[in-house]
Amino acid sequence: MSAPDDERLARAALNQLGEPGDTKMLGLVAELGAVRLHRLLVEEVDPEGLRTDVALRLAAVDPARELERADRLGLRWVVPGDDEWPAGLDDLGGAGAVQERGGVPLGLWVRGPARLDELARGVAVVGSRAATTYGDDVAGEVAGAVARAGRPVVSGGAFGIDYAAHRGAVSAGGTTVAVVACGADRVYPQAHAAMFDHVVRTGAVVSEAAPGCAPHRVRFLARNRLIAALTGGTVVVEAALRSGALNTANWAGRLQRPLMGVPGPVTSAASSGVHEWIRTGAMTLVTRGAEVLELVSPAGVATVAPLRAEETAYDRLSPKQRQVLDAVPVAIAAGTESVARTAGLGLREVHGALARLREAGFVEAGPRGWRLAEEART
Amino acid sequence: MSAPDDERLARAALNQLGEPGDTKMLGLVAELGAVRLHRLLVEEVDPEGLRTDVALRLAAVDPARELERADRLGLRWVVPGDDEWPAGLDDLGGAGAVQERGGVPLGLWVRGPARLDELARGVAVVGSRAATTYGDDVAGEVAGAVARAGRPVVSGGAFGIDYAAHRGAVSAGGTTVAVVACGADRVYPQAHAAMFDHVVRTGAVVSEAAPGCAPHRVRFLARNRLIAALTGGTVVVEAALRSGALNTANWAGRLQRPLMGVPGPVTSAASSGVHEWIRTGAMTLVTRGAEVLELVSPAGVATVAPLRAEETAYDRLSPKQRQVLDAVPVAIAAGTESVARTAGLGLREVHGALARLREAGFVEAGPRGWRLAEEART
């Protein structure tokens, strides 16, 4: 199923008139519909002063030509009513605005085979551009685990954690999607050209900004809400207190999507924002992909077994043997009778248990009695 | 005020008869009173089989001599009814048992000037014996901050985090208390002899085990509940999945004391237990002393200001200037008119703002227009 042509054209026209996430424009679309709003503007009506804002652009807009041009660039324009339209984006209609950016986008420009409506199963992995080696490694591992579970990894294509996340998904043979702040036909940053090439062939580059648009600060802010809304949950790997990744996190919270953070050393400024959000309860701490998958899955699916250390020789002791071991002094030896008294067990029983504990290397016997073996003391 | 002599003597006798945290013994004391329970045992009554358990020791017990001997060793025996008795210990009466250890202790043996009833203002800082340098550093810093706030730092005197916590408190000129598993007259581990010397002179070494007792595994378990019960909150700095520090944490949780954990790299096994407890909501993440102090203080006292990055040149921009800055392309320059269109502001206003932004180093002007300065791009 596809949206009707007039809807598709009106949305393309409005998309060229306004900025991504322009709350006034998107609010009017929600209220009046795209076709009606576009007609009002063309007819020189000025709802809420919108025509005044977009007057400079209005003359230049030719949506049919824009869609043809996009098609030549390998871009498709996905709008509400299309099969591929991801329902998660509609949640943005009730999620308010941050720094005057918000709302359901008019549509998204997509370059690559990945379908937008499959990203709800995916996970956003985002974080600092100024990532540490530690952050890069962990982001790559988390993204790899998500990809191996057959779920797409979504990020922003930027330096640092974004790049590590895309690369981690690619290395695991998975699908990754870059939601960018410039036009989806552009490559920014240029240093990631090879990675974008790969993403376009196997996943997708997605943007709300019309083709050809340059990356502006304000477009990054609008873009962040899409990363949160398209995915089933957001993981922040490293974010300093001012990191843009926390803007994405804020959107995930507003949209009531699972919001996760990977901790790091408290001495690392790159983790300070993540720690602050975990501390205040806004983010759930995660340490590995399995924990992420549990949180983005329905309850009872992909449940993580509680972390356990590997079974040790101690685990293989019987309860009685453990009771006797507990009663053996750490350093200064004690006789069998003293051990029996502490353990509250009979002498005969304790005698047998001590022999087994000695065999297993837990205790040692000396002239003054029993004590813990060196390696059993800690 | 002091407890009556018969109470003090009965408790000393029972303390020598049973093991620290023996739930049967301590349950009978709670039910019958120490004086009555001691009399029953001497009269060869066998309540709940307790006499059978302690028969081997009963003949040797002489509490008056024990108290004299303790006095010579510089130890005092603090029991319920004494001014110094810390009310927090009574909470153990309703906190159940872990591995058959629990209950309100009969009394505590104390060596050093610190008063037990002042430890409720204090903070327990505990963690792995096999600590990393990172863990040692953070434990020392947290303990130092607690000490500088005039609160005692309580730990277990062991290798690793315990030692770093005591040392951090001492370096900050504060009071520190070691709650140990052997007799309070003993020094274990021997390598900490100098530290114990200092603690005995300025703080206190505290134990539930009778003087002369050797450190046993089971006594460490009993000891851990005291660390949690004596203090106003417990901070775990590093703990692997099996760390004994998590046993202390368990007690802090049972006693509904604030329970805090310091995160570390997710790649560090030494932090894995802490991460697991934070992840599941059992522990609150903390990164520094101020956050610990907030959690152990009454609501509204010692409140931590939300972490903020230092004020930057960006913070000093006016809202209009920021709006213009947001509209300047990151990489490929745009003319003033284009910037004005994106910003949704008048040309004249944008012209002035761009000049100020250039002065402040945020944007640069080239032949093709304005773009973000190199250092303003991330």
Interface residues (C-beta under 8 A of the other chain):
Chain A: E19 D53 L56 R57 R129 A130 Y134 D137 V138 F159 Y188 P189 A214 P215 H216 R217 V218 L221 A240 L241 R242 V262 P263 G264 P265 V266 T267 S271 S272 H275 E276 I278 R279 T284 L285 V286 T287 R288 E291 P306 L307 R308 A309 L325 D326 A327 V328 P329 V330 A331 I332 A334 E337 R341 T342 G344 L372 T378
Chain B: E19 D53 L56 R57 R129 A130 Y134 D137 V138 F159 Y188 P189 A214 P215 H216 R217 V218 L221 A240 L241 R242 V262 P263 G264 P265 V266 T267 S272 H275 E276 I278 R279 T284 L285 V286 T287 R288 E291 P306 L307 R308 A309 L325 D326 A327 V328 P329 V330 A331 I332 A334 E337 R341 T342 G344 L372 T378
